[in-house]
Amino acid sequence: MKKILILGDSIRMGYDKYVKMAFEDVAQVHYPVSNCRFSSHLLRHLQEWVEETGCGDELDLVYWNAGLWDTLLLADGLPHIPLDVYEANVDRICRQLQMFAPKAKIIFATSTPVQEELFTGRFKRKNKDVEQYNLAAGRIVESYGGQVDDLYTMAKNAPVSYHSDQTHYYTKEGKKLFTEHVVATLENALGIKGKPLDFDALFTVTKNIEGL
């Protein structure tokens, strides 16, 4: 079976378990229980997350993202992780992936757009920043031979109703969109075929469980 590791922030947490369901007969899909948060956090924990899979040297693919936390504007109006630091982190992540998962194909998923007008509290995000960070990360990942999966454009073209809040896509339609896109990306990269999922049934079960 193919061996896949998915790393990323709460956007990833909206589709990871469904990707695992889709590939349960053809691939081992691993991902951390915790949110990978921002690039410095992912860099700090990367080795242990790879080791937790038990198959670092045998990983066939690592699909990862980091950026939304990095672009978060704090009270002083500056991003949580400045662009030059983000670029350095992405570069180090790429180099360490080559160390810890030397056989794996690397796919970087771009950070997704937000509804910036809905940020009314102390923290804000701007899509122009997300786009800038995505471009920077993409250049670095590709310089290491990796691939970029443009989740930003996919989500930007989706109906606003797919959002569950200003940042996430936890609606049934949003989860279905992301899952099917990521599954197709991994299928193409690894030459495998997942199974279709019934999101109407899955979402009903999820709601019932959450209501207990």
Secondary structure, 3 states (H helix, E strand, C coil): CEEEEEECCCCHHHCHHHHHHHCCCCEEEECCCCCCCCHHHHHHHHHHHHHHHCCHHHCCEEEECCCCCCCCECCCCCECCCHHHHHHHHHHHHHHHHHHCCCCEEEEECCCCCCHHHCCCCCECCHHHHHHHHHHHHHHHHHCCCEEECHHHHHHCCCHHHCCCCCCCCCHHHHHHHHHHHHHHHHHHHCCCCCCCCHHHHHHHHHHHHCC
